[in-house]
Amino acid sequence: MNETVVLLKAYFETLHGILEEKREILAENIKGELSKEIKNRGFKDVDKDKFAAYWEACLAFIEERIEAYNPFGIQYLYDGSRRKDAFKLEMQLDWYDSQAEYKALFKAALDKIETSDPEKDFRILAKELIGEFGAFPNRSIISTYRTRPTLNRLPDYVVARLIEGIL
C-alpha cells in the first residue's frame, strides 16, 4: 500500500474517531438544523409526522457516515479490484457528484506525502487534510443541495452541515 493510500486511510479513521466521539452532539443538533432549513427554504407541507421522518433519516445518516469511515470497513475502499467498481456504483446512486472532491482530496494527500518530513506522522497529516477538506463528501453534498434544494436531499445536507460544524 503506498503512502498516499495510508494517509487517506488515516484521514477516514480520524474522521471515524471524531464522529464516534461527537455522535451525541450531532444527534442533539438535528432538530434545530432541520427546523431552520425548512423555515429558510419555505418548504411547505412538513407536518409533525414528516418532520419526524426527516429527523429519523438524519439519525440514520449519521450512523451511516460513522460506519462509512469505520477502520474495518474502509479497507474495502482500497481493495484495488473492488474499489473502482464500488466507487462507480456509489457515483451512480448518489444525487450529488463527488468525483472532483475526491480527486482534490487524493491530490492533496499525495502532495502532503511528497512535501512532508520523511518521519511524517500520518495522524497529524490526516488532521491537516480534515482541516483543509472537511469530511468527504460533504462539500459535494452541501454545494449540490444549495444549488437545488429539495426536501428529499434535506437529511444528507443537514448531516453534512452538522459534521462540518463539529470539525
HELIX and SHEET records of a PDB file:
HELIX    1   1 GLU A    3  ARG A   41  1                                  39    
HELIX    2   2 LYS A   48  ALA A   68  1                                  21    
HELIX    3   3 ILE A   74  TYR A   78  5                                   5    
HELIX    4   4 GLY A   80  LEU A   93  1                                  14    
HELIX    5   5 GLN A   99  THR A  115  1                                  17    
HELIX    6   6 PHE A  122  PHE A  133  1                                  12    
HELIX    7   7 ASN A  138  THR A  147  1                                  10    
HELIX    8   8 LEU A  151  ARG A  153  5                                   3    
HELIX    9   9 LEU A  154  ILE A  166  1                                  13    
END                                                                             
